[in-house]
């Protein structure tokens, strides 16, 4: 309408990034938001407004290994395979962890490999989060490689600025032959905003 065109010519857009919108009486100025905010409708669905992003994926950290973590391993002692350090971007986040484990049987025999996920907070001692016993079992007569992918949801207690370290580990749970551990594996840690996972 002509009235809107006339009002547009008189509208006060004082700052670069300001936006115009129409309410029940005419065109109105919406001041620019701050960095990282998004535009949404207000609770009454009558006007746009800026809001902070408070949900979803906050950050993703990933590491991978192309080399063997332990060659000729023949004991139940766990060895570190992959490690990820993540400093939470928000308080009370949840962490979705995905890790792959792989073992190569060096000779014929009945063998099994177990996997473990551990985590520490702010340089403290590591806590066991999940242990999968005999996840890779091989009773073949030929040397071969086996792998598995494991998911885990962690809700640790931490303070602002404290880093978390996640580690995937493997061992030879039992068997008569040594195994090579950890080659071609990954560890992914995804920080999720509070309330995303229930």
Secondary structure, DSSP 8 states (H G I E B T S, - for coil): -HHHHHHHHH----STT-EEEE-SSSEEEE----TT-EEEE-TTSSSEEEE---SSEEEEEEEEE-S-SEEEE-SS--EEEEEEEEE-SSTT-EEEEEEEEEEEE-SSS-EEEEEEEEEEETT---EEEEEEEEEEEE--SS--EEEEEEEEEE-----TT-EEEEEEEE---EESS-EEE-TTEEEEEEEE-TTS--
